[in-house]
Amino acid sequence: MKPASAGPAAGRGESAQRDVVLPFVGSQATVRTTGMILPENLPERSWERIGSNLRELVNSSAWWLADWLIYGETTYGWRRYKEAIERTGLDYQTLRNYAWVARRFEHHRRRDGLSFAHHAEVTRLSPPEQDYWLRKAEQNKWSRNELRRAVRAGLAVQNGAAEDRESGPDEQREVPRLAGAAAGKRRQKVTTLTIELPADRLEHYAKAAAAHGLPVDKWVARMLESADLPAAERRTA
């Protein structure tokens, strides 16, 4: 993209509007910093193609700004945020949001077929869950809002399953018998289990967990809870 000569308004003492040359527009339209002038006889297919390319330009610019900002912060320090605000005209929070999303997606995990906003929707999930939902969005051609609804539905299932486990009928019947010190001892019996897995197995389990709307740790816990541990212990005794 490069500026061309100023429009005729500059000769009349008005604010000059620079024409900009965009390769995907060419001579089909006049592009200026303040707008685009399209000819009356522009073919519909050309109009559609220009729109698709503009979408890509807008989407890419968010990634470009984010990576540019991260580089400046990493190389020159926090003071570069003030410079970035002055250079881009964007406010601090907007720039911080761009950088926050970009930091959570290495370049090889960013999907060309999805917008920056799609990626922003899943930033709070674990990387395997992010990949799962973005892959689903790309396969189903979900909009950003459709992806948001699908993720929320998955989290709702996850939260509902957790509530069922915490207050299911069997556990409710157990509560009266767990009075006083006995209940306290039961609550104290908590063990942290660490499992080391190859990266490919972790991704496999993450996909299975995401299919149930659960994070990996909760899915593994559910699998362990559903295992017939007493019977297994009898077989190994």
Secondary structure by P-SEA (a helix, b strand, c coil): ccccccccccccccbbbbbbbbcccccccccccccccccccccaaaaaaaaaaaaaaaaaaaaaaaaaaaaaaacccccaaaaaaaaccccaaaaaaaaaaaaacccccccccccaaaaaacccccaaaaaaaaaaaaaacccaaaaaaaaaaaaaaaaaaaaaaaccaaaaaaccccccaaaaaaaabbbbbbbbbcaaaaaaaaaaaaaacccaaaaaaaaaaacaaaaaaaaac
